[in-house]
Amino acid sequence: MINKFYKIIHNKFSRFFKFIFFIRYLLSIFFVSIVLFLSIPHFFDYKKKEDLIKNYLANIYELEIQKMGEIKFRSFPVPHYEILNLFTKVHSEESNLKIKKLLIYPKLTGIYNFKNFKIERIKLENNDMEVNLGDMKFLQKLFFNPEKKMRFENLNINIKDKNKEIIILKNINFKNYGYKKNKIDGFVFNEKFKASLLDNPTIINFKILKTGIKTKLQITEKNKDSYVTGIFEGKILNSNFKLNFFYNKNLIKFDKFYFRDKKISLDSQGYLQLKPFSKIKISSEVNNIDKKIFNKLDITYLLQFKNLIKKINSQNEINFKSKIFSSDLINDFYLKTDLAYGRLLISKNFSISKTNFICESNINLLDQFPILYFECSIKSPDKKDLLKKFEINYKTKNEALNFLVNGNLNIKNNKINFNTIKLENQFEINAEDLQFLKSSFENILFDEKFIRIFNLSKIKKFISEIS
């Protein structure tokens, strides 16, 4: 029975089985050929091909290899060349790239015949890059050219300007092809970030995870050699901002800058000068502000960063006008500051009711015990109206109050000295009264940190004490 069944199958399917056995030999031959094709290149001497590979990387990828280790052929997972410990210059002498491992994936037609040598893509692992600020445009050209397929794993980028460290990006992973094309992740300020680049790449989305910081950069116009314009917007926790900017090698100029938060709202414009020296100038219009935020300002803490303070060169103007029918004590406020080499100059004008306050002051923030020198004037057409703002009763109407005061204030030691106080009729307050004012000021207004001097309840108490 079994033999009969075998004969039936053999007679009907003999051709099929012959074909299967024939395919078996073809598959064996094909498998042996593949093994030989991928094994033989392991025995080639690639030292002779070193110059060819260097020239190709320089011409196509613009990587000028100055030093490279031994070249090895690897068959799996796909055929590629592995080169260890490379050093290359990137565009200029100030920028360089150290590559611990470079993987080159060639076209198969060039594995045996180097006359047909072409690279499909490269992968750089465990890299350290130092970049001069002037080479940033070149990096964009290097990384985001779709004709040059590149992938970076664990790339550390140190961005400098004349050997001064600006920012460090660590453990960057990025590739400019495939499913995750132009998506970047890594660490900045020791925090994990993710970024994506769109439209080659005129739009950059950036997010620092677990911090609430999200930004979007859109390039609206780019001149190859001179300037870039665009829009920068984002969110920091519950705060939103947006600005238009103009950038060239020497300057970043911005306008239509708005910042919105529950505690402060402002509109600004200005510029950041980069060369020949750094300088920032900003003019701001404050629309709304919660005065409680000043309670968190600790000037003595900020004074610890003297190395940073002496590098700042800035000019700032702040304007504020109280809204109609608001309960703000101050009607309008103007502040101008000029900080250079640690010396801060301050001009301040503000009004309460119809009374004008003008103050000029200066301080050297680099001193061990910074002293604020001030000279202020108060001009009021109606003393009663002014005191009413501080809920202090005064009977005489339309009595003018005009006087000048100058002195100095020790921020860290909570001490004040009044040099002179002159009334409008040139009457000068005597030394005994100056001492009384000094004592009252220190005990009532300056019993805490400097910023608490402007506490309204303390001001009321001080005025009542000296009235």
Residue pairs with C-beta under 8 A, 6 or more apart in sequence:
37 111
38 75
38 79
39 75
41 73
41 75
41 79
41 111
41 112
42 73
42 75
44 73
46 70
46 71
46 72
46 73
46 81
47 70
47 71
49 71
49 114
49 117
50 68
50 71
52 114
52 117
53 65
53 71
53 81
53 83
53 104
53 117
54 65
54 68
56 117
56 119
57 63
57 65
57 122
58 64
58 65
60 119
60 148
61 119
61 122
61 142
61 148
61 150
62 90
62 91
62 141
62 142
63 88
63 90
63 97
64 88
64 89
64 90
65 86
65 87
65 88
66 87
66 88
66 89
67 85
67 86
67 87
68 83
68 85
68 86
68 87
68 102
69 83
69 84
69 85
69 86
70 83
70 84
71 81
71 82
71 83
72 81
72 82
72 83
73 79
73 80
73 81
73 82
74 80
74 81
74 82
74 103
78 105
79 105
79 106
79 108
79 111
80 103
80 104
80 105
80 106
81 103
81 104
81 106
82 101
82 102
82 103
83 101
83 102
83 104
84 100
84 101
84 102
85 99
85 100
86 98
86 99
86 102
87 96
87 97
87 98
87 99
88 96
88 97
88 99
89 95
89 96
89 97
90 96
90 97
90 129
90 131
90 135
90 138
90 139
90 142
91 135
91 138
91 142
92 132
92 134
92 135
92 138
94 130
94 132
94 134
94 135
94 160
95 129
95 130
95 131
95 132
95 135
95 138
96 129
96 130
97 127
97 128
97 129
98 127
98 128
98 129
99 124
99 125
99 126
99 127
100 125
100 126
100 127
101 124
101 125
101 126
102 122
102 123
102 124
102 125
103 122
103 123
103 124
103 125
104 119
104 122
105 119
105 120
105 121
105 122
105 123
106 117
106 118
106 119
106 120
107 116
107 118
107 119
107 120
109 116
109 118
110 116
110 117
110 118
120 149
121 149
121 150
121 151
121 177
122 149
122 150
122 151
123 150
123 151
123 152
123 153
124 150
124 151
124 152
124 153
124 155
125 153
125 154
126 153
126 154
127 152
127 154
127 155
127 156
128 155
128 156
128 158
129 155
129 156
129 157
129 158
130 158
130 160
131 139
131 157
131 158
131 159
131 160
132 160
132 161
133 159
133 160
133 161
133 166
133 274
134 249
136 159
140 201
142 148
142 150
143 150
143 174
143 176
144 176
144 182
144 197
144 200
144 201
145 176
146 176
146 177
146 200
148 176
149 175
149 176
149 177
150 175
150 176
150 177
151 174
151 175
151 176
151 177
152 172
152 173
152 174
152 175
153 173
154 171
154 172
154 173
155 169
155 171
155 172
155 173
155 174
155 186
156 168
156 169
156 170
156 171
156 172
157 168
157 169
157 172
158 165
158 168
159 165
159 166
159 167
159 168
159 169
160 166
161 274
167 188
168 188
169 186
169 187
169 188
170 186
170 187
170 188
171 186
171 187
172 184
172 185
172 186
173 184
173 185
173 186
174 182
174 183
174 184
174 185
175 181
176 182
182 196
182 197
182 198
182 201
183 194
183 195
183 196
183 197
184 194
184 195
184 196
184 197
185 192
185 193
185 194
185 195
186 192
186 193
187 193
188 208
189 208
191 208
191 209
191 210
191 211
192 208
192 209
192 210
193 206
193 207
193 208
193 209
194 206
194 207
194 209
195 204
195 205
195 206
195 207
196 204
196 205
197 203
197 204
197 205
198 204
198 205
202 218
202 219
202 220
203 216
203 217
203 218
203 219
204 216
204 217
204 218
205 214
205 215
205 216
206 214
206 215
206 216
206 217
206 234
207 213
207 214
207 215
208 214
212 235
212 236
212 237
212 238
213 234
213 235
213 236
213 237
214 234
214 235
215 232
215 233
215 234
215 235
216 232
216 233
216 234
217 230
217 231
217 232
218 230
218 231
218 232
219 228
219 229
219 230
220 229
220 230
220 231
221 227
221 228
221 229
221 230
222 228
222 229
226 248
227 246
227 247
227 248
228 246
228 247
228 248
229 244
229 245
229 246
229 247
230 244
230 245
230 247
231 242
231 243
231 244
231 245
232 242
232 243
232 245
233 240
233 241
233 242
233 243
234 240
234 241
234 242
235 241
238 261
238 262
239 259
239 260
239 261
240 259
240 260
240 261
241 257
241 258
241 259
241 260
242 256
242 257
242 258
243 254
243 255
243 256
243 257
243 258
244 254
244 255
244 256
244 257
245 252
245 253
245 254
246 252
246 253
246 254
247 253
249 274
249 275
250 273
250 274
250 275
250 276
251 271
251 272
251 273
251 274
252 271
252 272
252 274
253 270
253 271
253 272
254 268
254 269
254 270
254 271
254 272
255 269
256 267
256 269
257 267
257 268
257 269
257 270
258 265
258 266
258 267
258 268
259 265
259 266
259 267
259 268
262 290
263 289
263 290
263 292
263 293
264 286
264 288
264 289
264 290
264 293
265 286
265 287
265 288
265 289
266 284
266 285
266 286
266 287
266 289
267 284
267 285
267 287
268 282
268 283
268 284
268 285
269 282
269 283
270 280
270 281
270 282
270 283
271 280
271 281
272 278
272 279
272 280
273 279
273 280
273 281
277 313
278 311
278 313
279 313
279 314
279 315
280 312
280 313
280 314
280 315
281 314
281 315
281 316
282 314
282 315
282 316
282 317
283 316
283 317
283 319
284 316
284 317
284 318
284 319
285 319
285 320
286 318
286 319
286 320
286 333
289 320
294 451
294 454
295 451
295 452
297 451
298 449
298 451
299 411
299 449
299 450
299 451
300 411
300 412
300 449
300 450
303 309
303 365
303 370
303 411
303 412
306 342
306 365
306 366
309 339
309 342
309 365
309 366
310 341
310 342
310 366
312 339
313 339
313 340
313 341
314 337
314 338
314 339
314 340
315 336
315 337
315 338
315 339
316 335
316 336
316 337
317 334
317 335
317 336
318 333
318 334
318 335
318 336
319 332
319 333
319 334
320 330
320 332
320 333
320 334
321 331
321 332
321 333
322 328
322 330
322 331
322 332
329 352
329 389
329 456
330 350
330 351
330 352
331 350
331 351
331 352
331 353
332 350
332 351
333 348
333 349
333 350
334 348
334 349
334 350
335 346
335 347
335 348
336 346
336 347
336 348
337 344
337 345
337 346
337 347
338 344
338 345
339 345
339 365
341 366
342 364
342 365
342 366
343 362
343 363
343 364
343 365
343 366
344 362
344 363
344 364
344 365
345 361
345 362
346 359
346 360
346 361
346 362
346 363
347 359
347 360
348 357
348 358
348 359
348 360
348 361
349 356
349 357
349 358
349 359
350 356
350 357
351 357
352 386
352 389
353 380
353 382
353 385
353 386
353 388
353 389
354 380
354 381
354 382
354 385
355 378
355 379
355 380
355 381
355 385
355 386
355 401
356 378
356 379
356 380
357 376
357 377
357 378
358 376
358 377
359 374
359 375
359 376
359 377
360 374
360 375
360 376
361 372
361 373
361 374
361 375
362 372
362 373
363 370
363 371
363 372
363 373
363 411
364 370
364 371
369 410
369 411
369 412
369 413
370 410
370 411
370 412
371 408
371 409
371 410
371 411
372 408
372 409
372 410
372 411
373 406
373 407
373 408
374 406
374 407
374 408
374 409
375 404
375 405
375 406
376 404
376 405
376 406
377 402
377 403
377 404
377 405
378 401
378 402
378 403
378 405
379 401
379 402
380 386
380 400
380 401
380 402
381 398
381 400
382 397
382 398
382 399
382 400
383 394
383 396
383 399
383 400
383 401
384 394
384 395
384 396
384 397
384 398
384 399
386 401
387 393
387 394
387 463
387 467
388 394
390 456
390 459
390 460
390 463
391 460
392 460
392 463
392 464
392 467
400 424
402 423
402 424
403 421
403 422
403 423
403 424
404 420
404 421
404 422
405 418
405 420
405 421
405 422
406 418
406 419
406 420
407 416
407 417
407 418
407 419
407 420
408 416
408 417
408 419
409 415
409 416
409 417
409 446
409 450
410 416
411 450
414 442
414 446
414 447
414 448
414 449
414 450
415 442
415 446
416 438
416 441
416 442
416 446
417 438
418 434
418 437
418 438
420 428
420 429
421 428
421 429
421 433
421 434
421 437
422 428
422 429
423 429
429 437
436 466
437 466
440 462
440 465
440 466
441 462
444 458
444 461
444 462
444 465
445 452
445 453
445 455
445 458
445 459
445 462
446 453
452 458
